[in-house]
């Protein structure tokens, strides 16, 4: 409801709707951790990644720095975006959660233990993003490169 309200206000002010998809990066606040940070910390400290699902669901991840660059581009070219359609800022690459877990586990010689249940929240629903923004901006950071950057930062802490 809050997202819809925000979009309604934004439209009434002739603003642009920007939708972020699964933004990830280095996080220090445990209350804000998401799958990638949780997996890294679990692999590092427990040598085990206990998943909440079977990991077959896919997400389209976006590294935080790429997100910031996209927002800066939108700000600098604000008048180029005249459509009422939302701008989708995403990595434009679908990745299975089990593949993320296995990639992270390989850095720590950790074991991945998927749950038997499916994703009950999104039920693997995939909404493909509108590629319009790719005419102006493209993500630079692959999921593996982004994970590597986070691992390097966490290993320094």
MDTraj code that builds the backbone (N, CA, C; nanometers):
import mdtraj as md
import numpy as np

residues = "UNK UNK UNK UNK UNK UNK UNK UNK UNK UNK UNK UNK UNK UNK UNK UNK UNK UNK UNK UNK UNK UNK UNK UNK UNK UNK UNK UNK UNK UNK UNK UNK UNK UNK UNK UNK UNK UNK UNK UNK UNK UNK UNK UNK UNK UNK UNK UNK UNK UNK UNK UNK UNK UNK UNK UNK UNK UNK UNK UNK UNK UNK UNK UNK UNK UNK UNK UNK UNK UNK UNK UNK UNK UNK UNK UNK UNK UNK UNK UNK UNK UNK UNK UNK UNK UNK UNK UNK UNK UNK UNK UNK UNK UNK UNK UNK UNK UNK UNK UNK UNK UNK UNK UNK UNK UNK UNK UNK UNK UNK UNK UNK UNK UNK UNK UNK UNK UNK UNK UNK UNK UNK UNK UNK UNK UNK UNK UNK UNK UNK UNK UNK UNK UNK UNK UNK UNK UNK UNK UNK UNK UNK UNK UNK UNK UNK UNK UNK UNK UNK UNK UNK UNK UNK UNK UNK UNK".split()
xyz = np.array([
    [0.0833, -0.1184, 0.0000],
    [0.0000, 0.0000, 0.0000],
    [0.0879, 0.1250, 0.0000],
    [0.1965, 0.1224, 0.0788],
    [0.2843, 0.2393, 0.0851],
    [0.3537, 0.2668, -0.0481],
    [0.3911, 0.1602, -0.1196],
    [0.4533, 0.1795, -0.2513],
    [0.3541, 0.2456, -0.3463],
    [0.2314, 0.1962, -0.3471],
    [0.1287, 0.2526, -0.4356],
    [0.1001, 0.3981, -0.3999],
    [0.0966, 0.4288, -0.2721],
    [0.0747, 0.5659, -0.2272],
    [0.1895, 0.6562, -0.2730],
    [0.3126, 0.6082, -0.2559],
    [0.4289, 0.6845, -0.2997],
    [0.4282, 0.7081, -0.4486],
    [0.3915, 0.6073, -0.5249],
    [0.3849, 0.6225, -0.6704],
    [0.2764, 0.7217, -0.7093],
    [0.1649, 0.7180, -0.6387],
    [0.0562, 0.8114, -0.6674],
    [0.1005, 0.9554, -0.6433],
    [0.1660, 0.9801, -0.5311],
    [0.2172, 1.1144, -0.5020],
    [0.3217, 1.1559, -0.6054],
    [0.4095, 1.0648, -0.6405],
    [0.5147, 1.0954, -0.7378],
    [0.4533, 1.1357, -0.8714],
    [0.3545, 1.0614, -0.9177],
    [0.2875, 1.0935, -1.0443],
    [0.2181, 1.2287, -1.0361],
    [0.1552, 1.2577, -0.9224],
    [0.0839, 1.3859, -0.9084],
    [0.1791, 1.5047, -0.9121],
    [0.3071, 1.4793, -0.8805],
    [0.4089, 1.5850, -0.8833],
    [0.4909, 1.5818, -1.0129],
    [0.4422, 1.5053, -1.1121],
    [0.5125, 1.4873, -1.2398],
    [0.6510, 1.4269, -1.2214],
    [0.6640, 1.3427, -1.1217],
    [0.7913, 1.2744, -1.0975],
    [0.8024, 1.1479, -1.1794],
    [0.9138, 1.0806, -1.1659],
    [0.9398, 0.9557, -1.2369],
    [0.9427, 0.8400, -1.1366],
    [0.8798, 0.7314, -1.1729],
    [0.8793, 0.6122, -1.0898],
    [1.0022, 0.5292, -1.1285],
    [1.0824, 0.4947, -1.0289],
    [1.1999, 0.4103, -1.0494],
    [1.1833, 0.2891, -0.9594],
    [1.1948, 0.1708, -1.0179],
    [1.1795, 0.0472, -0.9408],
    [1.3139, -0.0243, -0.9342],
    [1.3550, -0.0552, -0.8114],
    [1.4802, -0.1264, -0.7870],
    [1.4508, -0.2742, -0.7679],
    [1.5384, -0.3572, -0.8181],
    [1.5205, -0.5008, -0.8084],
    [1.6348, -0.5614, -0.7298],
    [1.6081, -0.6156, -0.6145],
    [1.7037, -0.6963, -0.5382],
    [1.8432, -0.6347, -0.5316],
    [1.8487, -0.5126, -0.4822],
    [1.9769, -0.4431, -0.4682],
    [2.0541, -0.5074, -0.3528],
    [2.1819, -0.5336, -0.3776],
    [2.2662, -0.5948, -0.2749],
    [2.4015, -0.5262, -0.2733],
    [2.4679, -0.5375, -0.1608],
    [2.6011, -0.4812, -0.1445],
    [2.6476, -0.5084, -0.0030],
    [2.7551, -0.4450, 0.0356],
    [2.8094, -0.4622, 0.1702],
    [2.7117, -0.4027, 0.2700],
    [2.6788, -0.4814, 0.3725],
    [2.5850, -0.4373, 0.4754],
    [2.6473, -0.4591, 0.6128],
    [2.6257, -0.3626, 0.7008],
    [2.6783, -0.3760, 0.8368],
    [2.5680, -0.3953, 0.9405],
    [2.4453, -0.3687, 0.9059],
    [2.3344, -0.3778, 0.9992],
    [2.2675, -0.5149, 0.9870],
    [2.2819, -0.6015, 1.0873],
    [2.2249, -0.7363, 1.0786],
    [2.0742, -0.7388, 1.0534],
    [2.0041, -0.6342, 1.0928],
    [1.8597, -0.6305, 1.0688],
    [1.8274, -0.6092, 0.9217],
    [1.9246, -0.5648, 0.8441],
    [1.9032, -0.5370, 0.7017],
    [1.9615, -0.6449, 0.6115],
    [2.0270, -0.7451, 0.6698],
    [2.0879, -0.8503, 0.5887],
    [1.9825, -0.9194, 0.5032],
    [2.0256, -0.9585, 0.3857],
    [1.9421, -1.0366, 0.2959],
    [2.0184, -1.1624, 0.2588],
    [1.9679, -1.2373, 0.1663],
    [2.0235, -1.3689, 0.1344],
    [2.1745, -1.3675, 0.1128],
    [2.2252, -1.2773, 0.0332],
    [2.3678, -1.2811, -0.0005],
    [2.4541, -1.2599, 0.1233],
    [2.4277, -1.1571, 0.2002],
    [2.5073, -1.1320, 0.3210],
    [2.4888, -1.2442, 0.4220],
    [2.3653, -1.2904, 0.4390],
    [2.3405, -1.4025, 0.5305],
    [2.4213, -1.5253, 0.4886],
    [2.4210, -1.5561, 0.3602],
    [2.4945, -1.6724, 0.3108],
    [2.6446, -1.6570, 0.3346],
    [2.6978, -1.5391, 0.3065],
    [2.8414, -1.5169, 0.3237],
    [2.8808, -1.5343, 0.4704],
    [2.8089, -1.4711, 0.5602],
    [2.8436, -1.4791, 0.7021],
    [2.8276, -1.6209, 0.7567],
    [2.7235, -1.6886, 0.7126],
    [2.7033, -1.8262, 0.7570],
    [2.8147, -1.9170, 0.7057],
    [2.8525, -1.8997, 0.5807],
    [2.9608, -1.9804, 0.5234],
    [3.0931, -1.9510, 0.5930],
    [3.1187, -1.8242, 0.6189],
    [3.2453, -1.7849, 0.6808],
    [3.2573, -1.8369, 0.8244],
    [3.1528, -1.8182, 0.9032],
    [3.1626, -1.8495, 1.0457],
    [3.1161, -1.9900, 1.0828],
    [3.0293, -2.0494, 1.0015],
    [2.9751, -2.1815, 1.0359],
    [3.0128, -2.2899, 0.9356],
    [3.0705, -2.2493, 0.8231],
    [3.1013, -2.3424, 0.7131],
    [2.9756, -2.4176, 0.6684],
    [2.8616, -2.3497, 0.6816],
    [2.7335, -2.4112, 0.6494],
    [2.6350, -2.3020, 0.6074],
    [2.5617, -2.3269, 0.5003],
    [2.4543, -2.2362, 0.4583],
    [2.3245, -2.3158, 0.4646],
    [2.2435, -2.2888, 0.5665],
    [2.1109, -2.3490, 0.5780],
    [2.0121, -2.2582, 0.5067],
    [1.9577, -2.3069, 0.3979],
    [1.8656, -2.2258, 0.3185],
    [1.7234, -2.2365, 0.3713],
    [1.6431, -2.1341, 0.3455],
    [1.5033, -2.1336, 0.3878],
    [1.4123, -2.1994, 0.2850],
    [1.4640, -2.2155, 0.1604],
    [1.3869, -2.2778, 0.0528],
    [1.4763, -2.3783, -0.0186],
    [1.4219, -2.4385, -0.1240],
    [1.5028, -2.5314, -0.2036],
    [1.5988, -2.4573, -0.2966],
    [1.5853, -2.3255, -0.3046],
    [1.6779, -2.2436, -0.3816],
    [1.6518, -2.2385, -0.5306],
    [1.5450, -2.2979, -0.5765],
    [1.5172, -2.2996, -0.7203],
    [1.4572, -2.1677, -0.7705],
    [1.4119, -2.0836, -0.6767],
    [1.3572, -1.9541, -0.7189],
    [1.4694, -1.8671, -0.7755],
    [1.4338, -1.7815, -0.8672],
    [1.5321, -1.6949, -0.9322],
    [1.5069, -1.5494, -0.8951],
    [1.6158, -1.4750, -0.8866],
    [1.6090, -1.3314, -0.8596],
    [1.6975, -1.2585, -0.9598],
    [1.6627, -1.1357, -0.9851],
    [1.7413, -1.0497, -1.0728],
    [1.8098, -0.9491, -0.9812],
    [1.9362, -0.9739, -0.9503],
    [2.0112, -0.8946, -0.8530],
    [2.0759, -0.7727, -0.9171],
    [2.0942, -0.6680, -0.8368],
    [2.1594, -0.5451, -0.8818],
    [2.2581, -0.5001, -0.7748],
    [2.3842, -0.4893, -0.8126],
    [2.4867, -0.4454, -0.7189],
    [2.4649, -0.2975, -0.6845],
    [2.4850, -0.2599, -0.5597],
    [2.4528, -0.1264, -0.5092],
    [2.5216, -0.0145, -0.5875],
    [2.6474, -0.0332, -0.6241],
    [2.7186, 0.0710, -0.6993],
    [2.6538, 0.0928, -0.8354],
    [2.6133, -0.0150, -0.9015],
    [2.5436, -0.0013, -1.0295],
    [2.4120, 0.0736, -1.0111],
    [2.3440, 0.0450, -0.9018],
    [2.2183, 0.1134, -0.8711],
    [2.2406, 0.2632, -0.8577],
    [2.3455, 0.3008, -0.7857],
    [2.3773, 0.4423, -0.7664],
    [2.4099, 0.5105, -0.8995],
    [2.4851, 0.4413, -0.9837],
    [2.5186, 0.4977, -1.1149],
    [2.3939, 0.5164, -1.2003],
    [2.3014, 0.4222, -1.1918],
    [2.1766, 0.4339, -1.2663],
    [2.0954, 0.5537, -1.2166],
    [2.0885, 0.5698, -1.0860],
    [2.0145, 0.6846, -1.0303],
    [2.0779, 0.8172, -1.0709],
    [2.2102, 0.8217, -1.0718],
    [2.2785, 0.9438, -1.1143],
    [2.2479, 0.9734, -1.2613],
    [2.2454, 0.8704, -1.3448],
    [2.2124, 0.8886, -1.4854],
    [2.0694, 0.9407, -1.4999],
    [1.9759, 0.8833, -1.4250],
    [1.8373, 0.9298, -1.4316],
    [1.8291, 1.0757, -1.3894],
    [1.9003, 1.1118, -1.2840],
    [1.9006, 1.2500, -1.2367],
    [1.9554, 1.3439, -1.3447],
    [2.0660, 1.3046, -1.4072],
    [2.1299, 1.3910, -1.5067],
    [2.0533, 1.3987, -1.6378],
    [1.9703, 1.3004, -1.6660],
    [1.8929, 1.2982, -1.7911],
    [1.7428, 1.2968, -1.7625],
    [1.7058, 1.3560, -1.6557],
    [1.5683, 1.3503, -1.6068],
    [1.4662, 1.3821, -1.7164],
    [1.4936, 1.4829, -1.7960],
    [1.3980, 1.5262, -1.8984],
    [1.3888, 1.4301, -2.0165],
    [1.4794, 1.3355, -2.0280],
    [1.4714, 1.2354, -2.1337],
    [1.3621, 1.1323, -2.1053],
    [1.3238, 1.1204, -1.9808],
    [1.2283, 1.0191, -1.9402],
    [1.0909, 1.0825, -1.9235],
    [1.0166, 1.0840, -2.0318],
    [0.8876, 1.1526, -2.0317],
    [0.7697, 1.0572, -2.0183],
    [0.7943, 0.9291, -2.0317],
    [0.6875, 0.8305, -2.0224],
    [0.6410, 0.8149, -1.8779],
    [0.5176, 0.7740, -1.8630],
    [0.4653, 0.7428, -1.7298],
    [0.5063, 0.6035, -1.6848],
    [0.5676, 0.5272, -1.7743],
    [0.6101, 0.3910, -1.7383],
    [0.7262, 0.3967, -1.6406],
    [0.7272, 0.3070, -1.5436],
    [0.8385, 0.3045, -1.4481],
    [0.9707, 0.2673, -1.5145],
    [1.0783, 0.3180, -1.4602],
    [1.2120, 0.2786, -1.5023],
    [1.2547, 0.1635, -1.4114],
    [1.2923, 0.0526, -1.4708],
    [1.3340, -0.0650, -1.3940],
    [1.4858, -0.0674, -1.3878],
    [1.5381, -0.0537, -1.2671],
    [1.6826, -0.0569, -1.2471],
    [1.7151, -0.1922, -1.1863],
    [1.7764, -0.2761, -1.2681],
    [1.8036, -0.4136, -1.2301],
    [1.9294, -0.4623, -1.3000],
    [1.9753, -0.5796, -1.2641],
    [2.0956, -0.6352, -1.3254],
    [2.0692, -0.7020, -1.4589],
    [1.9422, -0.7254, -1.4920],
    [1.9014, -0.7889, -1.6169],
    [1.9650, -0.9268, -1.6352],
    [1.9760, -1.0009, -1.5235],
    [2.0286, -1.1371, -1.5277],
    [1.9629, -1.2168, -1.4156],
    [1.8882, -1.3201, -1.4501],
    [1.8210, -1.4035, -1.3514],
    [1.9181, -1.5075, -1.2969],
    [1.9171, -1.5250, -1.1642],
    [2.0076, -1.6178, -1.0975],
    [1.9300, -1.6980, -0.9934],
    [1.9501, -1.8287, -0.9928],
    [1.8862, -1.9126, -0.8909],
    [1.9553, -1.8901, -0.7566],
    [1.8770, -1.8886, -0.6511],
    [1.9299, -1.8689, -0.5163],
    [2.0256, -1.9827, -0.4785],
    [1.9967, -2.1034, -0.5214],
    [2.0865, -2.2160, -0.4919],
    [2.2232, -2.1933, -0.5570],
    [2.2255, -2.1306, -0.6745],
    [2.3523, -2.1019, -0.7405],
    [2.4314, -1.9958, -0.6644],
    [2.3611, -1.8982, -0.6086],
    [2.4263, -1.7977, -0.5239],
    [2.4874, -1.8655, -0.4016],
    [2.4103, -1.9512, -0.3374],
    [2.4589, -2.0211, -0.2174],
    [2.5805, -2.1079, -0.2502],
    [2.5739, -2.1822, -0.3581],
    [2.6855, -2.2689, -0.3960],
    [2.8103, -2.1876, -0.4308],
    [2.7926, -2.0753, -0.4976],
    [2.9070, -1.9900, -0.5324],
    [2.9751, -1.9381, -0.4057],
    [2.8947, -1.8908, -0.3128],
    [2.9492, -1.8394, -0.1866],
    [3.0157, -1.9523, -0.1073],
    [2.9510, -2.0660, -0.0995],
    [3.0058, -2.1801, -0.0247],
    [3.1425, -2.2211, -0.0788],
    [3.1608, -2.2096, -0.2099],
    [3.2882, -2.2504, -0.2698],
    [3.4047, -2.1637, -0.2223],
    [3.3771, -2.0436, -0.1770],
    [3.4816, -1.9541, -0.1255],
    [3.5258, -1.9913, 0.0161],
    [3.4437, -2.0667, 0.0869],
    [3.4712, -2.0973, 0.2274],
    [3.4743, -2.2473, 0.2550],
    [3.4712, -2.3271, 0.1517],
    [3.4646, -2.4720, 0.1693],
    [3.3485, -2.5067, 0.2630],
    [3.2350, -2.4437, 0.2364],
    [3.1162, -2.4623, 0.3205],
    [3.0163, -2.5555, 0.2524],
    [2.9272, -2.6082, 0.3314],
    [2.8219, -2.6964, 0.2816],
    [2.6926, -2.6165, 0.2657],
    [2.6195, -2.6439, 0.1578],
    [2.4889, -2.5823, 0.1351],
    [2.3815, -2.6858, 0.1646],
    [2.2866, -2.6476, 0.2500],
    [2.1768, -2.7372, 0.2849],
    [2.0458, -2.6688, 0.2452],
    [1.9932, -2.7050, 0.1286],
    [1.8652, -2.6469, 0.0879],
    [1.7511, -2.7043, 0.1713],
    [1.6480, -2.6250, 0.1909],
    [1.5275, -2.6744, 0.2579],
    [1.4459, -2.7536, 0.1557],
    [1.3494, -2.8277, 0.2040],
    [1.2653, -2.9054, 0.1123],
    [1.1522, -2.8224, 0.0547],
    [1.1244, -2.7099, 0.1141],
    [1.0082, -2.6327, 0.0690],
    [1.0439, -2.5338, -0.0414],
    [0.9432, -2.5020, -0.1179],
    [0.9550, -2.4032, -0.2251],
    [0.9424, -2.2630, -0.1649],
    [0.9761, -2.1638, -0.2442],
    [0.9586, -2.0245, -0.2051],
    [0.8084, -1.9970, -0.1955],
    [0.7597, -1.9687, -0.0763],
    [0.6173, -1.9467, -0.0556],
    [0.5780, -1.7998, -0.0642],
    [0.6772, -1.7117, -0.0745],
    [0.6472, -1.5683, -0.0792],
    [0.6178, -1.5257, -0.2223],
    [0.7163, -1.5397, -0.3091],
    [0.6975, -1.4959, -0.4475],
    [0.6581, -1.6100, -0.5399],
    [0.6704, -1.7322, -0.4908],
    [0.6308, -1.8509, -0.5665],
    [0.6955, -1.8534, -0.7051],
    [0.8195, -1.8068, -0.7106],
    [0.9013, -1.8011, -0.8319],
    [0.8351, -1.7240, -0.9461],
    [0.7506, -1.6298, -0.9105],
    [0.6889, -1.5445, -1.0110],
    [0.7972, -1.4546, -1.0697],
    [0.8054, -1.4505, -1.1998],
    [0.9054, -1.3677, -1.2664],
    [0.8361, -1.2596, -1.3480],
    [0.8654, -1.1380, -1.3157],
    [0.8229, -1.0251, -1.3967],
    [0.9475, -0.9726, -1.4658],
    [0.9549, -0.9884, -1.5955],
    [1.0736, -0.9408, -1.6651],
    [1.0727, -0.7889, -1.6702],
    [1.1888, -0.7270, -1.6398],
    [1.1954, -0.5805, -1.6392],
    [1.1898, -0.5237, -1.7800],
    [1.1385, -0.4033, -1.7914],
    [1.1371, -0.3314, -1.9178],
    [1.2805, -0.2887, -1.9494],
    [1.3349, -0.3297, -2.0639],
    [1.4748, -0.2996, -2.0950],
    [1.4987, -0.1569, -2.1447],
    [1.3977, -0.0717, -2.1426],
    [1.4101, 0.0654, -2.1940],
    [1.5323, 0.1381, -2.1377],
    [1.5578, 0.1247, -2.0093],
    [1.6672, 0.1981, -1.9454],
    [1.8038, 0.1603, -2.0029],
    [1.8124, 0.0420, -2.0647],
    [1.9407, -0.0026, -2.1211],
    [1.9872, 0.0859, -2.2369],
    [1.8982, 0.1692, -2.2893],
    [1.9399, 0.2666, -2.3915],
    [2.0253, 0.3768, -2.3304],
    [2.0203, 0.3914, -2.1976],
    [2.0898, 0.5005, -2.1288],
    [2.1947, 0.4527, -2.0288],
    [2.1755, 0.3320, -1.9774],
    [2.2610, 0.2797, -1.8701],
    [2.2622, 0.1284, -1.8775],
    [2.3741, 0.0701, -1.8416],
    [2.3835, -0.0757, -1.8335],
    [2.4565, -0.1128, -1.7047],
    [2.4104, -0.2186, -1.6370],
    [2.4820, -0.2627, -1.5168],
    [2.6210, -0.3136, -1.5554],
    [2.7164, -0.2905, -1.4669],
    [2.8548, -0.3298, -1.4931],
    [2.8985, -0.4508, -1.4118],
    [2.8315, -0.4762, -1.3009],
    [2.8793, -0.5743, -1.2041],
    [2.7986, -0.7033, -1.2125],
    [2.8651, -0.8118, -1.2508],
    [2.7984, -0.9428, -1.2535],
    [2.7733, -0.9873, -1.1094],
    [2.6853, -1.0842, -1.0938],
    [2.6554, -1.1336, -0.9594],
    [2.7813, -1.1919, -0.8949],
    [2.8636, -1.2617, -0.9706],
    [2.9852, -1.3203, -0.9110],
    [3.0838, -1.2117, -0.8698],
    [3.0992, -1.1094, -0.9511],
    [3.1892, -0.9990, -0.9153],
    [3.1376, -0.9254, -0.7929],
    [3.0072, -0.9008, -0.7866],
    [2.9487, -0.8330, -0.6713],
    [2.9672, -0.9128, -0.5436],
    [2.9435, -1.0431, -0.5516],
    [2.9630, -1.1287, -0.4340],
    [3.1093, -1.1258, -0.3917],
    [3.2004, -1.1339, -0.4874],
    [3.3439, -1.1295, -0.4554],
    [3.3803, -1.0004, -0.3828],
    [3.3239, -0.8887, -0.4256],
    [3.3522, -0.7597, -0.3593],
    [3.3037, -0.7608, -0.2144],
    [3.1864, -0.8171, -0.1919],
    [3.1332, -0.8237, -0.0559],
    [3.2189, -0.9169, 0.0294],
    [3.2567, -1.0305, -0.0245],
    [3.3408, -1.1250, 0.0493],
    [3.4727, -1.0585, 0.0870],
    [3.5338, -0.9872, -0.0064],
    [3.6602, -0.9176, 0.0238],
    [3.6418, -0.8191, 0.1379],
    [3.5339, -0.7445, 0.1350],
    [3.5079, -0.6441, 0.2386],
    [3.4809, -0.7104, 0.3737],
    [3.4017, -0.8158, 0.3734],
    [3.3699, -0.8864, 0.4988],
    [3.4958, -0.9510, 0.5556],
    [3.5803, -1.0041, 0.4706],
    [3.7024, -1.0683, 0.5193],
    [3.8005, -0.9693, 0.5803],
    [3.7890, -0.8420, 0.5466],
    [3.8731, -0.7381, 0.6047],
    [3.8235, -0.7001, 0.7444],
    [3.6918, -0.7043, 0.7611],
    [3.6307, -0.6676, 0.8907],
    [3.6693, -0.7631, 1.0009],
])
top = md.Topology()
chain = top.add_chain()
for i, resn in enumerate(residues, 1):
    res = top.add_residue(resn, chain, resSeq=i)
    for name in ("N", "CA", "C"):
        top.add_atom(name, md.element.get_by_symbol(name[0]), res)
traj = md.Trajectory(xyz[None], top)
